[in-house]
Amino acid sequence: MKTTEDNIILFDDICILCNRLVLFIIRNDKKETFRFASLQSPLGQNLLNKYHLPVSDNDTLVLIGENECLTKSTAVLHIFRQLSGGWKIVYAFIVLPQRFRDFCYYLIAKNRYRIFGKSTSCSIPDKKMESRLI
């Protein structure tokens, strides 16, 4: 397993939408590029502090790369760019102004619990997927 902070995705582990996104990424990340940590975990909190992000903000998906940190819509688009198959095409939305993309992201993030609900535990179903969590 990698020991660097390369391609770590921080996600809200009580958000059902976020858990489904993690499962989707795992299924479509054939090269096993990404590892995952909860925003609420000690590692997640440490990484948020390191990159000067608010530790209480569970609305933001974070992609940690080698010495860089991407958030919100930019993180999502960079993740899709690295997935297998036709999902790379989603990265084309990067041409839209970041302000617009992040506004759309914000609308989903602020309403995700109401629309998709909350979970009491992370729903990673098998050992292979579990091994990608750090």
ABEGO torsion letter per residue (X at the ends): XBABABGBBBBBAABAAAAAAAAAAAAABAAGABBBBBAABAAAAAAAAAAGBBAABAABBBBBBBGBBBBEAAAAAAAAAABBEAAAAAAAAAABBAAAAAAAAAAAAAAAAAAAEBBABBBBABAAAAAABX
